[in-house]
Amino acid sequence: MLLIRSQFANLVMYLLLAIIGIFGLPLAIWSRTGALMVVKAYCASVFWLYRVTCGLHVEFRGEVPEGEVLVCSKHMSFMDILMLAYMVPRVKFIMKRELIWAPVLGFYGWRIGCPPVERGKKGQAMQKMVKHLEDDKDVGQTAIFPQGTRVLPGAKDKYKIGAGVIYSRMGKPCVPVATNVGVFWARHSPIRKPGTAVLEFLEPIPAGLELREFMAKLEDVIETNSDRLMVEAGYEFAK
């Protein structure tokens, strides 16, 4: 039964993306603020959907970042993207370039100012991404997933240097974000389990740290706190 409810919710989620995205076009075309309003409305509708169909709730902890900061988050599923998009005031994600051509999603990503990055062209892609950020007068809260992809609970995928390069070039504080979302909505899993998915904003890392020091601190604080949240959610790590 849970599988059926999960698949139903997944289908409705994509239908809502099309419906809200299309009806929200006038607001999105009007301004970036309007586009953000539509994005947050979509996120709220998805939270409601999974709460009533699968018993999956969302919870936010910590101080929500404001002003011009870099946000580095653990990434476990589409749900943590939605949670960041909903809670962070003027969020923009570092996103894969191919997503620009995705229906609805690509338009709104472009409209809220998400810098695209090309995979496989590390040096050139990084330069273009940083230039995009530097040219944008509305920096807001730039979000990146330092592992570069979704990870399963318990997986220790390497943190990529791109987050550190952006941190150094921006010269702004970094807000690490921990989550346990993967316990309930795991990568490639068709099941959406009941429970409470938590997104926790952690103590900011001040600007100006040396690159290696920043990367080590970032990985330690995100992994330690994400593990804590997963254990709280009942996840048992392999011994």
KOLBALO-733636 format. One record per residue (C-alpha): y, x, z. Coordinates in steps of 0.5 Angstrom, whole numbers, padded with zeros to 4 digits, always signed. Layout:
YXZ;...
END
This chain:
+0000+0000+0000;+0005+0006+0002;+0004+0009-0005;+0005+0002-0009;+0012+0001-0004;+0014+0008-0006;+0013+0008-0013;+0017+0001-0013;+0022+0004-0010;+0022+0010-0014;+0023+0005-0020;+0028+0002-0017;+0032+0008-0015;+0033+0010-0023;+0035+0003-0025;+0040+0003-0019;+0042+0010-0022;+0043+0007-0029;+0047+0000-0026;+0051+0003-0021;+0053+0009-0026;+0055+0004-0032;+0059-0001-0028;+0062+0005-0024;+0065+0008-0031;+0072+0006-0030;+0073+0009-0023;+0069+0015-0026;+0074+0016-0032;+0080+0014-0028;+0079+0020-0023;+0075+0025-0020;+0076+0021-0013;+0073+0015-0017;+0067+0019-0019;+0066+0021-0012;+0066+0014-0010;+0061+0012-0015;+0056+0017-0013;+0057+0016-0005;+0056+0008-0007;+0049+0010-0011;+0047+0015-0005;+0048+0009+0000;+0044+0004-0004;+0038+0009-0005;+0038+0010+0003;+0038+0002+0004;+0032+0002-0001;+0028+0007+0002;+0029+0004+0009;+0027-0003+0007;+0021-0001+0002;+0018+0005+0006;+0021+0006+0013;+0025+0012+0011;+0031+0013+0015;+0036+0018+0014;+0040+0022+0020;+0046+0027+0020;+0047+0032+0025;+0053+0037+0026;+0060+0037+0024;+0061+0035+0017;+0064+0041+0013;+0071+0039+0010;+0077+0044+0007;+0075+0049+0002;+0068+0052+0004;+0061+0054+0001;+0055+0050+0003;+0048+0053+0003;+0043+0048+0004;+0035+0048+0004;+0032+0044-0002;+0026+0040-0001;+0027+0034-0005;+0032+0029-0009;+0033+0026-0002;+0037+0032+0001;+0042+0032-0006;+0043+0025-0004;+0045+0026+0003;+0049+0032+0002;+0053+0028-0004;+0054+0022+0001;+0056+0026+0007;+0060+0032+0004;+0067+0029+0002;+0069+0033-0004;+0062+0036-0006;+0060+0039-0012;+0053+0042-0014;+0052+0049-0017;+0047+0045-0022;+0042+0047-0028;+0046+0047-0035;+0041+0043-0038;+0042+0037-0033;+0049+0036-0036;+0045+0032-0042;+0042+0028-0037;+0044+0021-0038;+0049+0018-0033;+0047+0024-0028;+0050+0029-0033;+0056+0025-0034;+0058+0025-0026;+0056+0032-0025;+0061+0034-0030;+0066+0029-0027;+0066+0031-0020;+0066+0039-0022;+0059+0041-0022;+0059+0048-0024;+0053+0049-0029;+0049+0055-0029;+0044+0058-0034;+0037+0060-0032;+0034+0067-0035;+0041+0070-0036;+0043+0072-0029;+0049+0077-0030;+0052+0073-0035;+0051+0066-0032;+0054+0068-0025;+0060+0071-0028;+0061+0064-0032;+0059+0060-0026;+0064+0064-0021;+0070+0063-0027;+0069+0056-0027;+0070+0056-0019;+0076+0060-0019;+0079+0056-0025;+0078+0050-0021;+0084+0048-0017;+0080+0043-0013;+0075+0047-0010;+0073+0042-0005;+0066+0044-0002;+0061+0047-0007;+0054+0046-0005;+0048+0051-0007;+0041+0051-0006;+0040+0059-0004;+0032+0059-0006;+0034+0056-0013;+0029+0050-0013;+0025+0045-0008;+0020+0048-0003;+0015+0045+0000;+0015+0044+0008;+0012+0051+0011;+0014+0055+0004;+0018+0061+0005;+0021+0062-0002;+0025+0068-0003;+0033+0067-0002;+0037+0069-0009;+0043+0073-0009;+0047+0068-0012;+0049+0065-0006;+0051+0071-0003;+0055+0073-0010;+0059+0066-0009;+0060+0067-0002;+0063+0074-0003;+0067+0072-0009;+0070+0065-0006;+0072+0069+0000;+0071+0062+0004;+0067+0061+0010;+0059+0058+0009;+0056+0052+0012;+0049+0053+0013;+0045+0046+0012;+0038+0045+0015;+0033+0039+0013;+0026+0036+0014;+0026+0032+0008;+0020+0035+0005;+0016+0032+0011;+0017+0025+0008;+0019+0026+0001;+0015+0032-0001;+0016+0036-0008;+0012+0033-0013;+0009+0028-0008;+0009+0020-0011;+0009+0018-0003;+0015+0017+0001;+0013+0017+0008;+0016+0013+0014;+0020+0017+0019;+0027+0020+0020;+0030+0025+0015;+0035+0029+0018;+0040+0033+0015;+0044+0038+0020;+0050+0042+0019;+0050+0048+0022;+0055+0053+0025;+0059+0056+0020;+0058+0063+0018;+0065+0066+0017;+0068+0069+0011;+0068+0077+0010;+0061+0079+0012;+0057+0084+0008;+0053+0082+0002;+0046+0084+0006;+0048+0082+0013;+0050+0075+0010;+0044+0074+0006;+0040+0076+0012;+0044+0071+0017;+0044+0065+0012;+0036+0065+0011;+0035+0066+0018;+0039+0060+0021;+0037+0056+0015;+0029+0057+0016;+0029+0057+0024;+0033+0050+0024;+0029+0047+0018;+0023+0049+0022;+0025+0046+0028;+0027+0040+0025;+0020+0039+0021;+0017+0040+0028;+0021+0035+0031;+0018+0030+0025;+0011+0032+0027;+0010+0037+0022;+0005+0042+0024;+0005+0049+0021;-0001+0053+0019;-0003+0058+0024;
END
